[in-house]
Every structure is written in structure tokens, then in C-alpha cells.
């Protein structure tokens, strides 16, 4: 369920651009995390955790790798390698 957040993000990036989609995803993630702070029982916690995974690890991952691919036209192999290393360390 958490991976479903990645669906359609590529199409949004193609239509609206990476900066606008990144802003939307970041604001959505902030709202989900803020809503998570108000959780008082297990079911809303499960929903909030799933939403956090969908937006944070799903959609945000797609946006971040698309940013690297769109910003680096030359030496994209090095950029992707550095991105992968930084992601692994982070």
C-alpha cells in the first residue's frame, strides 16, 4: 500500500515539472506528519504510517531520482552513482 504513492508521480512531473511536484509532495508529507502527531489509537496510526510511507518513501523517491535525471544531461552516470551513494549513506 505504501508503494502506491509512487504511482502517477512521473506523469505529474512530465505535466507540471519537477519543482512544482516536489513542492506538492513536500507539503503533503508535512501535512501527513502533522496529522500523525494527533493520532490517539492504533488504526489512525496505521493509516498515518502508510500515508507517510506512500508520500515519503514512494512519491518523494520518484521525485528525487527524476530530479537527478532531468538536471544532469552530461555525465549522468556519475550523477546517478553519487546519488546512489548519498542515498545509501543517508
N, C-alpha and C positions, 0 to 999 in steps of 0.2 A: 504493500500500500504506500509505503514511503517513497518508493521509486516512481510512483505515478506523477509526482510533482515535476519530473523532468520532461514529461510528455507535452509537446506543443511549444516548448520554450524556444527551440530552434526556429520554428515558424514565426514566433513573435520577434525574435532577433532579426530575421530576414525582413519582416514588415516594418518594425519600428526602430530598429537599431539597437546596438548593444548597450549604449549608455542609458537609454530610456528603460529598457528591460532590466538592467542592473539596478536602477533606482527603484523600480516597481518591486523587484524581488527583495531588495534590502528593506524597504518599508514594510512589505508583507511579513518578512521574518521578524522585524522589530515588533509588529503588532501581535504576532503569534507568541513571541516570548513574553510580551507584556501580559497577554491573556493568560499565559501559563502561570504567571505569578498569582493569579486569583483562584487557582484550582484548589478545591477542598475535598474532592473524593477521587476514587481510583478511575472511574470511567472518563471524566473530563481530562484527567492526567494522561490516560492512554490516547485520547483524541489529540491533545496538545503535543504529545511526544511524536505522534505520527505526522502531524502537521509540521512540526519543527524539522523532522527528517525529510519530508517532502519538499519543503521550501529551502532549507539549509543545505542538505546534502544532495538533494535532487536538482532543483532548479538552479541554485547558486553554482553548483559544479558545472552544469552545462554552460552557464553564462561565462564563468571564469575561463574555461578552456576555449570557448568561442572567441573571447577577447584576445587571447594569445594568437589564435589562428588568423584573426582579422587584422591585428595590429602589426604583425611581422610578416611581410611579404618575402623579404630576403632572409636567409639563414633561419628559416622557420624550424629546421631540425634542431638547431642549438636552443632556440627559444622554448620549444616543447620539452627538450631534455632538461633545461633549467627549471621549467615549470614543474615537471615531474619530480625532480629532486626536492624542490622547495615544498611541494605538496606532501611528499613523504616525510620530510623533516617536521613540517608543521603539524 
